[in-house]
Amino acid sequence: MSEKKLLATRAGYGQGLLDTGALHDDLVVLEGDLGAATGTTAFGKAYPDRYIEAGIAEQNEVGMASGLAAAGWKPFVTSFAIFTAGRACEIVRNAIAYNNMNVKLIGSHCGITPALDGGSHMCIEDIAWMKAIPGMVVLNPCDYNQTRLMVKKLYEYDGYAYMRTSREPVQCVTSMDDEIVIGKAQVLREGQDLTIAATGIMTTFVMEVAERLAEEGIECNVLNYHTIKPFDEETLIKYVRETGNLLTVEEHNIYGGFTESCRAALFTKADNIRTDYVAVEDRFGETGTRLSLYPIFGLDNETIYNKAKNLLNKE
């Protein structure tokens, strides 16, 4: 993969707000005192009348968004994932989802990338929390470009949704010209040997591994699941049946996350499939840089590569 500028999905979210907010004056952003980190500060400077600093009060922030939606605004609620999806979960359920409010929830700094903020701020449970809420759309775009485009898609979607964004800068593996559809997986590579389904920034690492495998004559399908719910069973089953195997890759607890969605899809629709996964093994995060933590948690390229090779070697 050629060298490219590394960009974080949180930055794509910030630019997406500017893009979409410039076209729609009913888009309002609520921030939980973390705008410089989550990417919303630029929107606040450009549109101060549509930027609400809710402070360190995420439950109130979500409640305020519900009221704004009832009044006809289109709120984007932003904070770290551990607060948006975690601390405010009950308010999200009852004020937003139960009342069917058109509110978009953004969980920044998901997974283990909050680095020196430590395990208390590393959210490896948010997909499970949000996926379990009836009717909740759950999004996890893979790079800057896709996140920027997804803001427009979120604005156009009439309903409540949750989107993950990451602190970690990664290469862009998608284009601003890509057509993305909420609820439909994106096929980034096609091959006859192995199917790898990934979500979030882990997709960018999978693309690097796929290129390494291609140099060895192993061709992979790479499925980018920017939407975890509703889950695109059709695409997964199609490619898994062709290769007879599946490696899932996510930056989330193995319980309740993307891998479980894939397993549920395979349960009644595909037999004799060899599977493995890369995910957080039911443990909390810890303080450290991404480069130091990913090997510890088994989320690094080498682990993805080894699991892919082992899956192909299974009889």
C-alpha positions as CSV (number, residue, x, y, z in Angstrom):
1,M,0.0,0.0,0.0
2,S,1.5,3.3,-1.0
3,E,2.3,5.9,1.6
4,K,-0.6,8.2,2.4
5,K,-1.4,10.8,5.0
6,L,-2.8,9.3,8.1
7,L,-6.1,10.7,9.2
8,A,-8.5,9.9,12.1
9,T,-12.1,9.1,11.6
10,R,-12.9,11.7,14.3
11,A,-11.4,14.3,11.9
12,G,-13.6,12.9,9.1
13,Y,-16.6,13.4,11.4
14,G,-15.6,17.0,12.1
15,Q,-15.3,17.8,8.4
16,G,-18.5,15.9,7.6
17,L,-20.3,18.2,10.0
18,L,-18.9,21.3,8.2
19,D,-19.9,19.8,4.8
20,T,-23.4,18.9,5.8
21,G,-24.0,21.8,8.2
22,A,-23.2,24.3,5.4
23,L,-26.2,22.9,3.4
24,H,-28.7,22.4,6.2
25,D,-29.4,25.0,8.9
26,D,-31.4,22.6,11.0
27,L,-28.3,20.5,11.9
28,V,-27.3,21.2,15.4
29,V,-24.3,19.8,17.3
30,L,-24.2,19.0,21.0
31,E,-20.8,18.5,22.6
32,G,-19.8,17.1,26.0
33,D,-16.8,19.3,26.7
34,L,-14.5,17.4,24.4
35,G,-14.8,19.3,21.1
36,A,-11.1,19.5,20.5
37,A,-10.8,15.8,20.8
38,T,-14.0,14.7,19.1
39,G,-13.6,17.0,16.1
40,T,-16.6,19.3,16.6
41,T,-14.7,22.5,17.5
42,A,-14.5,23.7,13.9
43,F,-18.3,23.4,13.5
44,G,-18.8,25.4,16.7
45,K,-16.6,28.2,15.4
46,A,-18.4,28.2,12.0
47,Y,-21.9,27.9,13.4
48,P,-21.9,29.1,17.0
49,D,-25.7,29.5,17.0
50,R,-26.0,25.7,16.2
51,Y,-23.4,24.4,18.6
52,I,-24.4,23.6,22.2
53,E,-21.7,23.0,24.8
54,A,-23.4,20.7,27.2
55,G,-20.4,20.3,29.5
56,I,-19.5,17.1,31.4
57,A,-23.1,16.1,31.6
58,E,-23.7,13.5,28.9
59,Q,-27.0,12.3,30.2
60,N,-28.4,15.8,30.1
61,E,-26.8,16.2,26.6
62,V,-28.8,13.3,25.3
63,G,-32.0,14.6,26.9
64,M,-31.5,18.0,25.4
65,A,-31.1,16.4,22.0
66,S,-34.4,14.6,22.4
67,G,-36.1,17.9,23.1
68,L,-34.4,19.5,20.1
69,A,-35.5,16.7,17.8
70,A,-39.1,17.0,19.1
71,A,-38.9,20.7,18.0
72,G,-37.7,19.9,14.5
73,W,-34.0,20.1,14.8
74,K,-31.6,17.4,13.7
75,P,-29.2,16.9,16.6
76,F,-25.8,15.2,16.5
77,V,-24.7,14.3,20.0
78,T,-21.0,13.9,20.5
79,S,-18.7,12.7,23.3
80,F,-16.3,9.8,24.0
81,A,-18.0,6.5,23.3
82,I,-17.7,5.5,26.9
83,F,-19.9,8.4,27.8
84,T,-22.3,8.6,24.8
85,A,-23.0,4.9,24.7
86,G,-22.1,4.0,28.3
87,R,-22.9,6.7,30.8
88,A,-26.0,7.9,28.9
89,C,-27.2,4.5,27.8
90,E,-30.5,4.6,29.8
91,I,-31.3,8.1,28.5
92,V,-30.5,7.0,25.0
93,R,-32.9,4.1,25.4
94,N,-35.8,6.0,26.9
95,A,-35.5,9.5,25.7
96,I,-34.3,8.8,22.2
97,A,-35.1,5.2,21.1
98,Y,-38.3,4.6,23.0
99,N,-39.7,7.9,21.8
100,N,-38.4,7.4,18.2
101,M,-36.5,10.7,18.1
102,N,-34.4,11.6,15.1
103,V,-31.1,12.0,17.0
104,K,-27.6,10.9,15.8
105,L,-25.2,9.7,18.6
106,I,-21.5,9.8,18.0
107,G,-19.1,7.8,20.2
108,S,-15.5,9.1,19.7
109,H,-12.3,7.4,21.0
110,C,-13.8,4.0,20.7
111,G,-11.9,0.7,21.3
112,I,-8.5,0.9,22.9
113,T,-7.2,4.0,21.1
114,P,-7.7,6.5,23.8
115,A,-4.2,5.6,24.8
116,L,-2.9,7.5,27.8
117,D,-6.5,8.1,29.1
118,G,-6.4,4.5,30.2
119,G,-8.8,1.6,30.6
120,S,-11.6,3.7,32.2
121,H,-11.9,5.6,28.9
122,M,-11.4,2.7,26.5
123,C,-14.8,1.6,25.3
124,I,-14.9,-2.0,24.1
125,E,-18.6,-2.5,24.9
126,D,-20.4,0.2,22.9
127,I,-21.4,-1.9,19.9
128,A,-23.1,-4.4,22.3
129,W,-24.9,-1.7,24.2
130,M,-26.2,0.1,21.2
131,K,-26.9,-3.0,19.1
132,A,-29.3,-4.3,21.8
133,I,-31.5,-1.2,21.7
134,P,-34.5,-1.9,19.5
135,G,-34.4,0.0,16.2
136,M,-30.9,1.4,16.8
137,V,-28.7,1.7,13.6
138,V,-25.0,1.1,14.5
139,L,-22.3,2.4,12.3
140,N,-18.5,2.0,12.4
141,P,-16.8,3.6,9.3
142,C,-13.3,2.6,8.5
143,D,-11.5,5.8,7.6
144,Y,-11.6,9.6,7.3
145,N,-13.3,9.6,3.8
146,Q,-16.0,7.1,4.8
147,T,-16.8,8.9,8.1
148,R,-17.0,12.3,6.3
149,L,-19.5,10.8,3.8
150,M,-21.4,9.0,6.6
151,V,-22.3,12.3,8.3
152,K,-24.4,13.2,5.2
153,K,-26.0,9.8,5.2
154,L,-26.8,10.1,8.9
155,Y,-28.4,13.5,8.3
156,E,-30.5,12.1,5.5
157,Y,-31.5,9.0,7.6
158,D,-34.8,9.6,9.4
159,G,-34.3,7.9,12.7
160,Y,-31.9,7.4,15.6
161,A,-28.5,6.0,15.1
162,Y,-25.1,5.5,16.8
163,M,-21.7,6.0,15.0
164,R,-18.3,5.1,16.3
165,T,-15.3,7.3,15.6
166,S,-11.6,6.7,16.5
167,R,-8.8,8.7,17.9
168,E,-6.2,6.8,15.8
169,P,-5.0,8.2,12.5
170,V,-5.1,5.5,9.7
171,Q,-4.6,5.4,6.0
172,C,-7.6,5.9,3.8
173,V,-8.7,2.8,2.0
174,T,-11.9,4.3,0.6
175,S,-12.6,7.3,-1.7
176,M,-14.8,10.3,-1.4
177,D,-16.3,9.0,-4.7
178,D,-17.5,5.8,-3.1
179,E,-21.2,5.1,-2.9
180,I,-22.0,3.9,0.6
181,V,-25.4,2.6,1.7
182,I,-26.4,2.2,5.3
183,G,-27.1,-1.5,5.9
184,K,-24.9,-2.7,3.0
185,A,-21.4,-4.0,3.4
186,Q,-18.7,-2.6,1.1
187,V,-16.5,-5.1,-0.8
188,L,-12.9,-3.6,-0.9
189,R,-11.1,-6.7,-2.4
190,E,-12.2,-9.9,-4.0
191,G,-10.4,-13.2,-3.9
192,Q,-11.0,-16.9,-4.0
193,D,-9.0,-18.1,-0.9
194,L,-10.2,-16.4,2.2
195,T,-12.9,-14.1,3.4
196,I,-12.1,-11.4,5.9
197,A,-14.9,-9.3,7.3
198,A,-13.8,-6.2,9.3
199,T,-15.3,-3.1,10.9
200,G,-14.0,0.3,11.8
201,I,-10.4,1.2,11.5
202,M,-9.4,-2.5,11.7
203,T,-10.5,-2.6,8.1
204,T,-7.5,-0.5,7.2
205,F,-5.1,-2.9,8.9
206,V,-6.9,-5.8,7.1
207,M,-6.2,-4.2,3.8
208,E,-2.5,-4.1,4.6
209,V,-2.5,-7.7,5.6
210,A,-4.4,-8.6,2.4
211,E,-1.7,-7.0,0.3
212,R,0.9,-9.0,2.2
213,L,-1.0,-12.2,1.6
214,A,-1.4,-11.4,-2.1
215,E,2.4,-11.2,-2.4
216,E,2.3,-14.9,-1.3
217,G,-0.3,-15.8,-3.8
218,I,-3.3,-15.7,-1.4
219,E,-6.2,-13.7,-2.5
220,C,-8.7,-12.4,0.0
221,N,-12.2,-11.0,0.0
222,V,-12.2,-8.0,2.2
223,L,-15.7,-7.0,3.4
224,N,-15.9,-3.6,5.1
225,Y,-18.9,-3.5,7.5
226,H,-19.4,0.2,8.1
227,T,-22.9,-0.8,9.2
228,I,-23.2,-3.4,12.0
229,K,-26.9,-3.0,12.4
230,P,-28.9,-3.5,10.3
231,F,-26.5,-6.4,9.4
232,D,-25.9,-7.3,5.8
233,E,-26.3,-11.1,5.9
234,E,-26.5,-11.4,2.1
235,T,-23.1,-10.2,1.3
236,L,-21.4,-12.1,4.1
237,I,-23.1,-15.4,3.1
238,K,-22.3,-15.0,-0.6
239,Y,-18.5,-14.5,0.0
240,V,-18.2,-17.0,2.8
241,R,-19.9,-19.8,0.8
242,E,-17.4,-19.1,-2.1
243,T,-14.3,-19.5,0.1
244,G,-15.6,-21.8,2.9
245,N,-14.0,-19.7,5.6
246,L,-14.3,-16.4,7.5
247,L,-12.0,-14.3,9.6
248,T,-13.7,-11.5,11.5
249,V,-11.8,-8.5,12.8
250,E,-13.0,-5.9,15.2
251,E,-11.8,-3.5,18.0
252,H,-14.5,-4.5,20.5
253,N,-15.1,-7.1,23.1
254,I,-15.7,-10.5,21.5
255,Y,-18.9,-10.6,23.4
256,G,-21.8,-8.6,21.9
257,G,-19.8,-7.2,19.0
258,F,-19.4,-7.6,15.2
259,T,-18.2,-11.1,15.4
260,E,-21.3,-12.2,17.1
261,S,-23.4,-10.6,14.4
262,C,-21.4,-12.6,11.8
263,R,-21.9,-15.8,13.7
264,A,-25.6,-15.3,14.0
265,A,-25.8,-14.8,10.2
266,L,-23.9,-18.0,9.6
267,F,-25.9,-20.0,12.2
268,T,-28.7,-21.1,9.9
269,K,-27.5,-20.2,6.5
270,A,-24.0,-21.7,6.0
271,D,-22.6,-25.1,7.0
272,N,-19.1,-26.4,7.3
273,I,-17.5,-23.0,7.4
274,R,-14.1,-22.6,9.0
275,T,-14.0,-19.5,11.2
276,D,-11.7,-17.4,13.5
277,Y,-11.7,-13.9,14.9
278,V,-9.6,-11.0,16.0
279,A,-11.2,-9.1,18.9
280,V,-10.7,-8.0,22.4
281,E,-10.7,-11.1,24.6
282,D,-13.1,-10.0,27.3
283,R,-10.8,-7.7,29.2
284,F,-10.5,-4.0,30.0
285,G,-8.1,-1.6,28.3
286,E,-4.9,-0.3,29.9
287,T,-2.7,2.7,29.5
288,G,-0.3,2.9,26.6
289,T,0.1,3.9,23.0
290,R,-1.8,2.2,20.2
291,L,1.5,0.7,18.8
292,S,2.3,-0.8,22.2
293,L,-1.3,-1.9,23.1
294,Y,-2.4,-3.5,19.8
295,P,0.0,-6.5,20.0
296,I,-0.9,-7.0,23.7
297,F,-4.6,-7.1,22.8
298,G,-4.0,-9.2,19.6
299,L,-5.3,-6.5,17.3
300,D,-2.0,-5.9,15.4
301,N,-1.3,-6.7,11.7
302,E,0.9,-9.7,12.7
303,T,-2.0,-11.3,14.6
304,I,-4.4,-10.8,11.7
305,Y,-1.9,-12.2,9.3
306,N,-1.2,-15.3,11.5
307,K,-4.8,-16.0,12.1
308,A,-5.5,-15.7,8.3
309,K,-2.7,-18.2,7.5
310,N,-3.8,-20.6,10.3
311,L,-7.4,-20.5,9.0
312,L,-6.2,-21.5,5.5
313,N,-4.1,-24.3,6.9
314,K,-7.1,-25.9,8.8
315,E,-8.3,-29.1,7.3
